Every structure is written in structure tokens, then in C-alpha cells.
Amino acid sequence: MRAITASRTPQPARGRQTMARTLAACLLAIGLGAHAQYANDDIADWKEDAVPPPPAYRLSGLVDIDMPNGSSIKMGVDPKTITINHATGIVRYVVVARGPSAVNAAYEGIRCATGEFRVYARQVQGSEWVTNTDTEWKPMRGQSSVVVSHPLQLARGGMCNGSTLRQTSNDMVRELLTGNQSLYN
């Protein structure tokens, strides 16, 4: 009889633990639902600011971006062109691609909160800036071309701190130069 009594004694404790876990899961689900709703409201209300014209850039002092082994293209960002708009969550910059026969540039933006990038304008060596007709933001992840994989590397390398912008362009440049890789979703 004691064995039966002993086996029944822990059951209420297990029942309370199960109930506590269930309650905790419900509260977590409610909290995540509220957070997701806020995030969706934030995205629905988001508007990009007027895009300033591409800034002048220099070839000296570029912060190099790691490229895959064997790539003949070297890429770097001009730290003097990095601008941050905390109100919209966009960091803009000029990235320069240097190949064996040409030097080209692109004026781009990154949204750390959504993991997206956009190309505003391109410049082929010796030419004027040409505005990009594609105004869509694209995901940084999943880009297969070597030439467009750099925004994710810049985000991880220091432009983003997780899903937020760093406070200053100097903070971004310091992180890019140190080679630290921040966790980026």
C-alpha cells in the first residue's frame, strides 16, 4: 500500500509543474504575439526619407571587404561616405569595386532592422552616377553573386549591431577595421 501512496504523492507536484509550464508558455505566446503585432505596425508605417545624392568618394583609405578566395575583384567602403539616419534606420555608404581593368562604385543603403539593402546609384569608371531604376529593398541573405554579397558582410562586420544601427559612423568604421563579426540574424 505504501508503494501506491508513494507513487501518488509526486503526481500533484508533477501536475503543478505541468500547469506552471503551460502557463509560462501561454504568457510567452501572448508576449510574442504582442511584439509581432508591434513589429508589423512599425513596418507598415515605415517610410524611407528622401535619398540624398551620392557623396564624393576617395580610392585612398577604403576599408576592405573580405571577398571569396580567388576573386579578382577587391571591394571596399569609403568611411567618409557613411551616413546614418536613425529615424529611418538606414545607413548609406559608397562601396568601390576594383577589378583588373576597371574601378566602379555603388551608392547603397542597409536596413539592419529588416536585413535588407538597396542600391541607389551606380558609377562606372570615368562616368557620371546613374540612378538605379530598381527601388526595391532586397534581402541581404541569400545573395549568390559575389558582387552583391557584400552588404551582409558590412552588416555583420560593423554597420549593424544585431538588428540595430550603431550610434555613429566612427563606431561602424572601428568595427569594420577590427574584423569583429557581430551576430546578425
Secondary structure as the mmCIF struct_conf table of DSSP 4:
data_model
#
loop_
_struct_conf.conf_type_id
_struct_conf.id
_struct_conf.beg_label_comp_id
_struct_conf.beg_label_asym_id
_struct_conf.beg_label_seq_id
_struct_conf.end_label_comp_id
_struct_conf.end_label_asym_id
_struct_conf.end_label_seq_id
HELX_RH_AL_P HELX_RH_AL_P1 ARG A 2 ARG A 8
TURN_TY1_P TURN_TY1_P1 THR A 9 THR A 9
HELX_RH_AL_P HELX_RH_AL_P2 PRO A 10 ASP A 45
HELX_LH_PP_P HELX_LH_PP_P1 GLU A 48 ALA A 56
BEND BEND1 LEU A 59 LEU A 59
TURN_TY1_P TURN_TY1_P2 SER A 60 GLY A 61
STRN STRN1 VAL A 63 ILE A 65
TURN_TY1_P TURN_TY1_P3 ASN A 69 GLY A 70
BEND BEND2 SER A 72 SER A 72
STRN STRN2 LYS A 74 VAL A 77
HELX_RH_3T_P HELX_RH_3T_P1 PRO A 79 THR A 81
STRN STRN3 THR A 83 ASN A 85
TURN_TY1_P TURN_TY1_P4 HIS A 86 GLY A 89
STRN STRN4 ILE A 90 ARG A 98
BEND BEND3 PRO A 100 SER A 101
STRN STRN5 VAL A 103 ARG A 111
TURN_TY1_P TURN_TY1_P5 CYS A 112 GLY A 115
STRN STRN6 GLU A 116 GLN A 123
TURN_TY1_P TURN_TY1_P6 GLN A 125 GLY A 126
BEND BEND4 SER A 127 SER A 127
STRN STRN7 VAL A 130 THR A 131
BEND BEND5 THR A 133 THR A 133
STRN STRN8 LYS A 138 PRO A 139
BEND BEND6 MET A 140 MET A 140
TURN_TY1_P TURN_TY1_P7 ARG A 141 GLY A 142
BEND BEND7 SER A 145 SER A 145
HELX_RH_3T_P HELX_RH_3T_P2 VAL A 146 VAL A 148
BEND BEND8 SER A 149 SER A 149
HELX_RH_AL_P HELX_RH_AL_P3 HIS A 150 LEU A 154
HELX_RH_PI_P HELX_RH_PI_P1 ALA A 155 MET A 159
STRN STRN9 CYS A 160 ASN A 161
TURN_TY1_P TURN_TY1_P8 GLY A 162 SER A 163
STRN STRN10 THR A 164 LEU A 165
BEND BEND9 GLN A 167 GLN A 167
HELX_RH_AL_P HELX_RH_AL_P4 SER A 169 THR A 178
TURN_TY1_P TURN_TY1_P9 GLY A 179 GLY A 179
#
